[in-house]
């Protein structure tokens, strides 16, 4: 698996642009990172992969390389797919970030929700930290892909098989300790979606997986914190499971 000649040419053009930086600046080549990613995709059996390169703007050198892993399509509808995303620039315009995660489109403008299985951010500064973080990319990607291959799909299936009544779902959400406004928004969206009035058709089934997606989506749409957008997903899943146990124990 390789990038197309046209994609490599786009990166080459960006790399050739001038950079007025101090001696502390060290360029990080996207091609080196791509080579590591492709090697791990091959090793983990991902062959049906779409690669896209997006420019951050028309003047600078910041760019995004996105690998969409179609082999691991989730056993549900809704456009949920694992992705590897590399942000970088060849002039220090932005930090280099590599992430492996599960993403789901929220609306037609392309906004996505994600849960990172691996993520590293590297500043373009000479030193041991840069070398250490660059060396962490390949083993990190490898571990994330292995987890997606072995654990993720079975976990989703387990959540789908956990059937809920509307009352159980609302009581579970109440146990989360959300703000009044957030709780009301989640319950409103839950009722409309599970009754088939509106919302995503793939979230209409009454189970733990759809409840997780509904709560997660409402919370992330309202979150102003980028940290929360990136990190809250798994914490929510664990907390929802604990809250359901509490609700059923009290019944």
ABEGO torsion letter per residue (X at the ends): XBBBAAAAAAAAAAAABBBBBBAABBBBBAAAAAAAAAAAAAAAGBABBBBBBBBABAABABBBBBBBBAAABBABBGGBBBBBBBBBBAAGABBBBBBBBBBBBABAAGBBBBBBABBBBBBBBBEAAAAAAAAAAAAAAAAAAAAAAAAAAAAAAAAAABBBBAAAAAAAAAAAGBBAAAAAAAAAAAAAAAAGABEBAAAABBBAAAAAAAAAAAAAAABABAAAAAAAAAAAAAAAAAAAAAAAAAX
